[in-house]
Amino acid sequence: MKQPSNSKKLFARQLQQQQHDILSKLRVKGTGSDDLAGWFLGPKAENTELLQQLIQRTMDNHCNDRKNLYPNDPVYVTEEMKQTPEYQETVRVLQHKLDVLLEELKGSVPFWSYRWQSHMNWDTTLPSMVGYFGTMLYNPNNVAAEASPVTTVLEMIVGDELCKMLGYNITDTDPDVPKAWGHITCDGSIANNEAMWAARNLKYYSISLAAAIKDTPELSQAGALQLKLANGTITTIGAASSWDLLNLSVDEVLSIPDRLQSEFGINLDLLTQILNNYSIQNIGFDGINKFLDSGIQSPSMMAASTCHYSWPKSAAVLGLGANNLIKVYVDENARLHIGRLREELQKSLDRKSPVLMVVAVIGSTEESAVDPLKDIVAVREEFRQKGLNFVIHGDAAWGGYFASILRQPEHQVLSKRALLYTPTLTMNDYVTEQYANIQECDSITIDPHKAGYIPYPAGGLCYKNGAMRNLVAFTAPVVYHGGIDPTVGIYGLEGSKPGAAAAAAYLSHQVIPLDQSGYGQILGKCLFNSKRLYSAFITMAEPDDPFIIVPFQRLPAEKHGEGPQKIKEQYDFIKNEIVPKTNEEIMSNAEAVKLLPELGSDQIIITYTFNFKENGVLNKDVDKLNELNLNIFQALSLSPGEHDHPSKTPMYVTQSQFDNDSYGKSFVNNYKERLGLSTDNDEPVNILISTTMNPWLTDTADGNFIPELVKALRQTVLEQVEKVVGAMELA
């Protein structure tokens, strides 16, 4: 391996010092504000003047920078040139084409509206918008620090902020506690891919090293390196079996390089050079399998059947094979079934199939369900004693920012104005318990462009032990000067990436703290509003209506197995004491306050399905039900290529389905029975989904807006029921 030159090392040290100086300047403690009114442009663009001022400030800053940086350099576009017919025609064409684009953009979905209750996005924060715009003018590329000397540092700061919010350690004060590390990706799919990539490389690192020690005289002494196995037994790497080496803990594996240097004097550059011929990163599964003891089977990973579609994609891309992603069926709350996970782990142990990772979904994208992370951690400890170990990854792409609800403010919170009032709700006891264990994950996906309200693209990945990022580092000498630049770009899958995304997240976090006073306040209000929306939706059907609505998320009384009378009493309480009441009235009712956190989903997505009645008789045909709900979705959404306009759409929902392959037949049949459907078929069930990311939904200037949403949904359902029933009668 070619070693970096002294001049390049000096350059790297200088760049690191510059970054340290910028870090010290930009990482300010105790900043932030408390008032949501100044955090967003607003559903009616109420903060237009403020946004204009902020955008003008970014424009002035950038243009002045161009004018003043090299004052003696010549201009190109002269005043005389601007007077030419050619220039003026160019301006005319530019303005015209822009007008055409702006006119077309009016057909975009109105994410910012009260009526947007569909996908997991809403208005983006004002600081993120102006941070992105102001940085975009400089067009920094965070692939390498020399192309982004400022925004690379901003990405480091954002990574630390996210790690801290998730409960990871970001200090160097305790040498026994690894320092975490995080960075921005384009989205959660890439973050998930990187996490699986790192877990795969970690799983086989010690296998590669053991083989290299046997083959390489320079490493022979390292055969005496002592390792702590999964069950706590101490052995040496030379004496350990392949199965032992495949089940070391994350920290044990990541400590090996430094220990080889400190205990055996092995140069790390030499070690890297030798391992290039042994690592799975370079030789693939075919190569690495030659180093394994007989009887070791192909590896697998496990995740709830509700996991994101990026997981089978990543398994395919990384050579694991999509079929080796074992999907564990969920329980009736759409949370990973811990008993079924234990069964699958035992199967892997029995056949000696290494488990790369178990994914805990911290907020599924269709049911907003949080997997039992506390139990997953306990199960891992149980299987460690049997010799089976694995990485735990938290897929909190959607749910990561909800951790802010549990973080105490670092600055004094200003007194709240009483003009408009939405309570800040906390998560229920079950969900809170899972978040209390989120720092037990070895890696976590978290997307600022979801519950962080940051413009696309801004996903994120955090490692509990920052050294884990080294397992996926590839360097390109032309770009990185021999790989010695202090940068974030080499530790991920992407090449070029917008520094503007890091700047957007940075500025938003500076203004809106990652604690109860900031993002915790936004999401806490969204939680409250989601519970109110759930309450209003599930009670919208009257006995003589030609339809019923069945929420996937059952009433608490149903979940607890209480009888029909108790369920009816709870339903009536919701209909009479929550739906028609003001926020203040609800919060003054102790029983309502106790019930609210248990309503709806684990977070802020509610899932439901309509069924219709013909002549008062409930439909039993799943195909007809699916047709009805698909029609409702199409009436409450926009599609490309159609002549629909947002002004014609009274509200927005999205849709998916429950199918046997993903959820299991018993899960789907249970929901069919609740809907009054026949279960003598394997047809999936269409579901409608509403996501409430609007913290202002129940405290607009005119009061609670939810009745308008119920009115729009109810009218649409009645229209579509009439069409379906009418078509049946004609047939």
Salt bridges, closest charged atoms under 4 A:
ASP21 OD1 - HIS20 ND1 3.96
ASP34 OD1 - HIS411 NE2 3.16
ASP35 OD1 - ARG417 NH2 3.34
GLU79 OE2 - LYS82 NZ 3.49
GLU89 OE2 - ARG92 NH2 2.87
GLU103 OE1 - LYS106 NZ 3.17
GLU146 OE1 - HIS481 NE2 2.65
GLU155 OE2 - HIS183 ND1 3.77
GLU155 OE2 - LYS497 NZ 2.75
ASP160 OD2 - ARG27 NH2 2.76
GLU161 OE1 - HIS509 ND1 2.69
ASP172 OD2 - LYS179 NZ 3.76
GLU194 OE1 - HIS183 NE2 2.76
GLU252 OE2 - ARG259 NH1 3.79
GLU263 OE2 - ARG259 NE 2.86
GLU332 OE1 - ARG554 NH1 2.95
GLU344 OE2 - LYS347 NZ 3.62
GLU381 OE1 - ARG384 NH1 3.29
GLU382 OE2 - ARG342 NE 3.23
GLU410 OE2 - LYS164 NZ 2.34
GLU433 OE2 - LYS374 NZ 2.79
ASP442 OD2 - ARG380 NH1 2.77
ASP447 OD2 - HIS449 NE2 3.53
ASP447 OD2 - LYS450 NZ 2.60
GLU542 OE1 - LYS575 NZ 3.20
ASP545 OD2 - ARG714 NH1 2.71
ASP572 OD2 - LYS568 NZ 2.75
ASP602 OD1 - ARG335 NH2 2.71
GLU627 OE1 - LYS624 NZ 3.99
ASP682 OD1 - LYS665 NZ 2.54
